[in-house]
Amino acid sequence: MSKDIKHHLTDDLLMAYAAGTLPEAFDLMVATHLSLCDHCRARAESFDAVGGHVLEEQADAASMGSEALAATMALIAQGAPTSKPARPACSVLPAPLQDYVGGDVNAIRWRPIGMGVKQAILPTTREATARLLFIPAGAAVPDHSHNGMELTMVLQGAFSDEVDHFARGDVEIADEDLHHTPTADISEDCICLAVTDAPLKFSKLMPRLFQPFLRI
């Protein structure tokens, strides 16, 4: 799978992920992509290593308090955490997403948003929004631009727009400069994870009218 991924995350996103400064929705996107992409996972691990070295070098690092040992022993006394049920070997949703959905695709609570397109908004903090999108084969998301950043990762099928073609594991990074019309390949329904830190800017009237109700 990883060798087939052509569109990766940026160093800025990976460094922010390592530093713990991303909104929850963007954290979910990065974790989901890393679960499929060996290339980005290796880069992320290198940033983690750098961060760990910096912490070790901090001369003013706080020493452990006298209560630290007692707190650690109390955690040990609670026993090992309950193991989670095994996930299916072949699944559309990578492990980080299954934890949010409570299973694979059949557990998603889809809501129609028009023209056969469906969405499921995931529970994250308010700084950004994460949603799963279902786009029927050959269908298009209404043309739009962006008020902020939008990351879209393909989980099933593929889509094309004015930029390129995106298949499973690929992430498209869109900002205020991109105006596009993502269209699912005719061969298969497309399922994506999309995260945004600001509402989209739709060109046509009808999507703009329904936008507040759909939280897009």
VOBA-1610 file (N, C-alpha, C; in pm, whole numbers, padded with zeros to 5 digits, always signed):
BEGIN
Met+00082-00121+00000Met+00000+00000+00000Met+00085+00125+00000Ser+00184+00132+00089Ser+00259+00256+00107Ser+00328+00300-00021Lys+00378+00204-00100Lys+00451+00240-00222Lys+00359+00302-00326Asp+00226+00278-00314Asp+00130+00333-00409Asp+00087+00474-00373Ile+00119+00521-00254Ile+00078+00655-00210Ile+00170+00758-00272Lys+00111+00855-00342Lys+00189+00956-00414Lys+00179+01095-00351His+00075+01116-00272His+00052+01250-00215His+00063+01239-00063His+00164+01304-00007His+00200+01287+00134His+00174+01414+00216Leu+00193+01402+00346Leu+00182+01515+00438Leu+00308+01599+00432Thr+00295+01727+00466Thr+00410+01817+00466Thr+00491+01802+00595Asp+00616+01848+00591Asp+00698+01848+00712Asp+00636+01934+00820Asp+00574+02046+00782Asp+00512+02133+00882Asp+00403+02060+00960Leu+00320+01982+00890Leu+00215+01907+00957Leu+00273+01798+01047Leu+00374+01729+00997Leu+00434+01622+01076Leu+00504+01676+01201Met+00571+01790+01187Met+00637+01850+01303Met+00535+01899+01405Ala+00425+01958+01358Ala+00321+02002+01451Ala+00256+01883+01521Tyr+00242+01774+01450Tyr+00188+01652+01510Tyr+00281+01600+01619Ala+00410+01598+01589Ala+00508+01553+01689Ala+00509+01644+01811Ala+00488+01774+01789Ala+00490+01871+01898Ala+00359+01875+01975Gly+00254+01812+01921Gly+00125+01811+01988Gly+00050+01942+01978Thr+00070+02018+01868Thr+00007+02149+01855Thr-00107+02153+01755Leu-00142+02039+01694Leu-00250+02036+01597Leu-00385+02022+01665Pro-00492+02076+01605Pro-00627+02046+01655Pro-00655+01896+01644Glu-00749+01848+01722Glu-00777+01705+01726Glu-00811+01649+01587Ala-00890+01723+01509Ala-00929+01674+01376Ala-00807+01653+01288Phe-00710+01744+01294Phe-00589+01730+01213Phe-00499+01619+01269Asp-00497+01604+01401Asp-00426+01491+01461Asp-00480+01359+01407Leu-00614+01349+01397Leu-00676+01228+01345Leu-00636+01203+01201Met-00633+01307+01121Met-00590+01293+00982Met-00447+01241+00972Val-00358+01302+01049Val-00217+01261+01043Val-00203+01116+01090Ala-00266+01081+01201Ala-00257+00944+01252Ala-00311+00843+01152Thr-00420+00879+01085Thr-00479+00789+00986Thr-00385+00768+00868His-00326+00878+00819His-00232+00865+00707His-00109+00786+00748Leu-00056+00812+00866Leu+00065+00741+00911Leu+00040+00592+00924Ser-00083+00552+00952Ser-00113+00410+00966Ser-00103+00336+00833Leu-00105+00410+00721Leu-00097+00349+00588Leu+00034+00380+00516Cys+00105+00484+00557Cys+00217+00535+00478Cys+00350+00517+00552Asp+00431+00423+00506Asp+00562+00400+00567Asp+00652+00521+00552His+00642+00589+00439His+00730+00704+00411His+00707+00815+00513Cys+00582+00854+00533Cys+00553+00962+00628Cys+00573+00916+00772Arg+00548+00788+00799Arg+00569+00738+00935Arg+00716+00746+00974Ala+00805+00716+00880Ala+00949+00727+00909Ala+00988+00872+00934Arg+00933+00963+00854Arg+00962+01106+00876Arg+00909+01152+01011Ala+00788+01108+01046Ala+00729+01147+01175Ala+00812+01095+01291Glu+00863+00972+01279Glu+00946+00915+01386Glu+01076+00993+01402Ser+01128+01046+01292Ser+01251+01126+01302Ser+01223+01256+01376Phe+01108+01315+01352Phe+01073+01438+01426Phe+01049+01407+01573Asp+00989+01292+01603Asp+00972+01252+01743Asp+01107+01237+01813Ala+01203+01179+01740Ala+01336+01158+01797Ala+01404+01291+01827Val+01389+01386+01735Val+01447+01519+01758Val+01384+01584+01880Gly+01251+01574+01890Gly+01183+01633+02005Gly+01226+01571+02135Gly+01244+01438+02136Gly+01290+01372+02257Gly+01429+01416+02297His+01516+01435+02199His+01651+01481+02228His+01650+01621+02288Val+01563+01707+02232Val+01553+01844+02285Val+01509+01843+02430Leu+01412+01757+02463Leu+01365+01748+02601Leu+01476+01702+02695Glu+01554+01606+02649Glu+01663+01556+02732Glu+01768+01663+02757Glu+01781+01757+02662Glu+01883+01860+02672Glu+01839+01977+02761Gln+01711+01980+02795Gln+01661+02091+02873Gln+01726+02091+03012Ala+01802+02191+03040Ala+01872+02196+03169Ala+01777+02221+03284Asp+01665+02288+03254Asp+01572+02323+03361Asp+01456+02226+03368Ala+01474+02103+03318Ala+01366+02004+03323Ala+01327+01980+03469Ala+01199+01969+03490Ala+01150+01952+03626Ala+01186+01814+03678Ser+01230+01807+03801Ser+01262+01677+03862Ser+01133+01612+03910Met+01137+01480+03928Met+01019+01407+03973Met+00990+01441+04119Gly+00863+01458+04148Gly+00823+01488+04283Gly+00825+01365+04370Ser+00816+01385+04499Ser+00823+01274+04594Ser+00705+01180+04578Glu+00594+01230+04520Glu+00475+01146+04506Glu+00476+01064+04378Ala+00576+01080+04291Ala+00576+01014+04161Ala+00577+00862+04175Leu+00659+00807+04267Leu+00667+00663+04284Leu+00534+00606+04329Ala+00470+00673+04424Ala+00342+00624+04474Ala+00236+00624+04364Ala+00236+00728+04281Ala+00139+00736+04172Ala+00163+00625+04070Thr+00289+00597+04040Thr+00322+00490+03946Thr+00279+00355+03999Met+00306+00329+04127Met+00268+00202+04187Met+00116+00184+04189Ala+00044+00294+04207Ala-00103+00287+04206Ala-00154+00248+04068Leu-00092+00301+03962Leu-00131+00264+03826Leu-00103+00116+03799Ile+00012+00068+03847Ile+00046-00073+03829Ile-00055-00162+03899Ala-00099-00119+04018Ala-00194-00199+04095Ala-00328-00212+04025Gln-00361-00117+03938Gln-00489-00123+03867Gln-00490-00233+03762Gly-00375-00284+03727Gly-00369-00393+03629Gly-00357-00341+03488Ala-00338-00434+03395Ala-00323-00399+03254Ala-00455-00349+03198Pro-00451-00257+03101Pro-00574-00209+03040Pro-00645-00321+02964Thr-00777-00309+02956Thr-00855-00409+02885Thr-00820-00407+02737Ser-00790-00524+02684Ser-00753-00530+02542Ser-00874-00507+02455Lys-00851-00441+02339Lys-00959-00415+02245Lys-00978-00536+02154Pro-01100-00557+02104Pro-01123-00669+02013Pro-01041-00653+01886Ala-00999-00766+01830Ala-00918-00763+01709Ala-00996-00702+01594Arg-00930-00619+01513Arg-00993-00557+01398Arg-00979-00650+01277Pro-01072-00640+01183Pro-01060-00724+01063Pro-00934-00690+00985Ala-00873-00793+00926Ala-00748-00772+00853Ala-00769-00681+00733Cys-00880-00696+00663Cys-00910-00613+00546Cys-01022-00518+00583Ser-00993-00391+00592Ser-01094-00294+00630Ser-01072-00164+00554Val-01179-00088+00536Val-01169+00041+00469Val-01111+00145+00563Leu-01155+00143+00688Leu-01113+00243+00785Leu-00988+00196+00858Pro-00878+00273+00853Pro-00760+00240+00934Pro-00793+00248+01083Ala-00705+00190+01163Ala-00730+00178+01307Ala-00766+00309+01375Pro-00696+00421+01351Pro-00734+00544+01421Pro-00879+00586+01395Leu-00928+00563+01273Leu-01066+00599+01242Leu-01164+00500+01302Gln-01128+00373+01306Gln-01217+00275+01367Gln-01242+00307+01514Asp-01142+00364+01581Asp-01160+00402+01721Asp-01264+00513+01735Tyr-01273+00602+01636Tyr-01372+00712+01641Tyr-01510+00664+01599Val-01515+00575+01501Val-01643+00531+01446Val-01704+00419+01529Gly-01618+00339+01593Gly-01666+00224+01667Gly-01677+00100+01581Gly-01598+00095+01474Gly-01601-00019+01383Gly-01557+00024+01245Asp-01590-00060+01147Asp-01552-00028+01009Asp-01667+00044+00939Val-01670+00038+00808Val-01764+00118+00731Val-01909+00093+00771Asn-01943-00030+00803Asn-02083-00061+00838Asn-02127+00005+00968Ala-02034+00062+01044Ala-02069+00132+01169Ala-02087+00282+01149Ile-02058+00332+01030Ile-02068+00477+01005Ile-02215+00518+00997Arg-02249+00627+01063Arg-02386+00679+01060Arg-02393+00791+00954Trp-02416+00750+00831Trp-02417+00845+00720Trp-02542+00933+00724Arg-02525+01057+00679Arg-02637+01149+00660Arg-02627+01208+00519Pro-02736+01201+00442Pro-02731+01253+00304Pro-02717+01404+00304Ile-02638+01455+00208Ile-02623+01601+00194Ile-02654+01646+00052Gly-02707+01556-00032Gly-02751+01593-00165Gly-02671+01528-00276Met-02739+01499-00388Met-02676+01443-00508Met-02609+01308-00480Gly-02662+01234-00382Gly-02607+01104-00350Gly-02489+01108-00255Val-02435+01226-00229Val-02320+01241-00139Val-02370+01233+00005Lys-02294+01163+00089Lys-02329+01150+00231Lys-02208+01188+00316Gln-02235+01225+00441Gln-02126+01259+00532Gln-02156+01206+00672Ala-02051+01194+00750Ala-02063+01160+00892Ala-01961+01246+00965Ile-02007+01340+01045Ile-01918+01428+01120Ile-01869+01355+01244Leu-01739+01355+01265Leu-01678+01283+01376Leu-01665+01375+01498Pro-01672+01321+01618Pro-01665+01403+01740Pro-01522+01446+01770Thr-01492+01572+01744Thr-01361+01629+01776Thr-01382+01766+01838Thr-01273+01826+01883Thr-01281+01959+01942Thr-01316+02063+01835Arg-01355+02182+01879Arg-01414+02281+01789Arg-01314+02356+01702Glu-01185+02341+01728Glu-01086+02416+01650Glu-01089+02377+01502Ala-01133+02255+01473Ala-01140+02206+01336Ala-01244+02095+01330Thr-01287+02063+01208Thr-01393+01963+01188Thr-01339+01845+01108Ala-01376+01725+01150Ala-01341+01603+01076Ala-01470+01535+01032Arg-01473+01492+00906Arg-01592+01425+00855Arg-01551+01314+00758Leu-01631+01210+00753Leu-01619+01110+00650Leu-01715+01145+00538Leu-01670+01133+00414Leu-01751+01165+00297Leu-01768+01042+00210Phe-01890+01019+00165Phe-01921+00913+00069Phe-01964+00980-00060Ile-01891+00957-00167Ile-01920+01017-00297Ile-01947+00904-00395Pro-02069+00892-00449Pro-02099+00784-00542Pro-02007+00787-00664Ala-01982+00669-00721Ala-01896+00661-00839Ala-01944+00757-00947Gly-01852+00838-00998Gly-01883+00933-01104Gly-01944+01063-01058Ala-01979+01075-00930Ala-02041+01198-00879Ala-01934+01297-00837Ala-01975+01423-00824Ala-01882+01530-00790Ala-01930+01606-00668Val-01836+01653-00588Val-01864+01748-00481Val-01877+01886-00546Pro-01975+01968-00505Pro-01990+02100-00568Pro-01859+02179-00567Asp-01834+02252-00676Asp-01709+02328-00687Asp-01701+02431-00576His-01580+02442-00520His-01561+02529-00404His-01415+02570-00391Ser-01395+02675-00314Ser-01261+02713-00269Ser-01262+02706-00117His-01165+02773-00052His-01146+02749+00091His-01118+02878+00166Asn-01175+02886+00287Asn-01143+02996+00378Asn-01021+02967+00465Gly-00978+02843+00466Gly-00864+02801+00545Gly-00799+02680+00481Met-00763+02581+00563Met-00698+02460+00511Met-00797+02344+00513Glu-00793+02264+00409Glu-00870+02140+00400Glu-00775+02027+00361Leu-00775+01920+00441Leu-00700+01799+00407Leu-00801+01690+00376Thr-00783+01623+00263Thr-00873+01516+00222Thr-00792+01391+00191Met-00822+01282+00260Met-00751+01155+00241Met-00847+01050+00189Val-00808+00980+00083Val-00891+00875+00023Val-00877+00746+00104Leu-00992+00687+00137Leu-00995+00560+00209Leu-01043+00445+00120Gln-01126+00478+00023Gln-01176+00379-00072Gln-01199+00448-00205Gly-01171+00377-00315Gly-01191+00436-00447Gly-01086+00541-00477Ala-01127+00643-00551Ala-01035+00750-00589Ala-01116+00869-00640Phe-01052+00985-00643Phe-01116+01103-00705Phe-01011+01183-00780Ser-01060+01267-00870Ser-00974+01358-00946Ser-01029+01499-00935Asp-00940+01597-00946Asp-00981+01736-00955Asp-00883+01811-01043Glu-00885+01944-01033Glu-00798+02024-01117Glu-00650+02007-01084Val-00619+01945-00971Val-00480+01929-00929Val-00422+01797-00977Asp-00490+01683-00947Asp-00432+01553-00978Asp-00536+01444-00952His-00489+01321-00952His-00571+01204-00921His-00526+01151-00785Phe-00622+01118-00697Phe-00592+01077-00560Phe-00658+00943-00533Ala-00578+00845-00486Ala-00627+00710-00456Ala-00605+00681-00308Arg-00632+00556-00266Arg-00628+00522-00123Arg-00494+00560-00060Gly-00503+00632+00051Gly-00385+00675+00124Gly-00336+00812+00085Asp-00371+00860-00035Asp-00327+00993-00079Asp-00399+01101+00000Val-00328+01211+00027Val-00385+01327+00095Val-00372+01449+00006Glu-00485+01514-00020Glu-00480+01642-00091Glu-00483+01755+00012Ile-00389+01848-00001Ile-00381+01964+00088Ile-00428+02085+00011Ala-00539+02143+00054Ala-00599+02257-00016Ala-00600+02378+00076Asp-00575+02496+00016Asp-00580+02621+00093Asp-00661+02724+00016Glu-00649+02851+00055Glu-00729+02957-00003Glu-00706+02976-00152Asp-00595+02927-00204Asp-00562+02947-00345Asp-00621+02841-00437Leu-00678+02735-00381Leu-00728+02626-00465Leu-00879+02633-00481His-00924+02634-00605His-01066+02623-00641His-01080+02492-00719His-01162+02398-00671His-01166+02269-00738His-01303+02204-00727Thr-01320+02097-00808Thr-01442+02017-00811Thr-01403+01870-00803Pro-01385+01815-00684Pro-01348+01674-00671Pro-01456+01583-00728Thr-01415+01488-00814Thr-01507+01397-00880Thr-01460+01253-00862Ala-01549+01168-00808Ala-01513+01029-00784Ala-01494+00955-00915Asp-01399+00861-00916Asp-01380+00776-01033Asp-01509+00699-01062Ile-01532+00672-01189Ile-01655+00605-01230Ile-01656+00459-01188Ser-01541+00403-01154Ser-01530+00260-01129Ser-01574+00217-00990Glu-01577+00310-00893Glu-01604+00270-00754Glu-01648+00391-00672Asp-01740+00367-00578Asp-01776+00473-00483Asp-01652+00514-00406Cys-01644+00644-00374Cys-01527+00699-00305Cys-01564+00735-00161Ile-01480+00693-00067Ile-01495+00732+00073Ile-01369+00805+00116Cys-01385+00921+00176Cys-01272+01004+00216Cys-01287+01050+00360Leu-01174+01081+00421Leu-01170+01156+00546Leu-01130+01299+00510Ala-01210+01396+00551Ala-01180+01536+00523Ala-01178+01616+00653Val-01077+01699+00671Val-01070+01786+00788Val-01052+01930+00742Thr-01117+02022+00810Thr-01112+02164+00775Thr-01100+02248+00901Asp-01033+02362+00888Asp-01026+02455+01001Asp-01108+02581+00976Ala-01185+02583+00866Ala-01273+02695+00833Ala-01376+02647+00732Pro-01492+02713+00722Pro-01593+02670+00625Pro-01542+02680+00481Leu-01597+02594+00394Leu-01565+02601+00252Leu-01636+02721+00188Lys-01591+02758+00069Lys-01651+02868-00006Lys-01710+02810-00135Phe-01842+02783-00133Phe-01907+02724-00250Phe-01940+02831-00353Ser-01932+02792-00479Ser-01955+02887-00587Ser-02104+02905-00616Lys-02182+02796-00601Lys-02323+02801-00639Lys-02412+02830-00518Leu-02532+02882-00549Leu-02621+02929-00445Leu-02672+02819-00354Met-02719+02707-00410Met-02782+02602-00329Met-02687+02546-00222Pro-02563+02511-00256Pro-02473+02465-00149Pro-02450+02571-00041Arg-02448+02698-00080Arg-02428+02804+00020Arg-02547+02814+00113Leu-02669+02792+00061Leu-02788+02801+00144Leu-02792+02690+00249Phe-02750+02570+00210Phe-02757+02455+00301Phe-02631+02442+00387Gln-02530+02519+00358Gln-02401+02505+00427Gln-02410+02515+00579Pro-02485+02612+00635Pro-02490+02620+00782Pro-02551+02497+00848Phe-02647+02432+00780Phe-02713+02315+00837Phe-02625+02190+00826Leu-02540+02187+00723Leu-02455+02071+00700Leu-02319+02084+00767Arg-02289+02202+00822Arg-02163+02228+00893Arg-02041+02199+00805Ile-02050+02244+00679Ile-01940+02221+00586Ile-01857+02349+00573
//
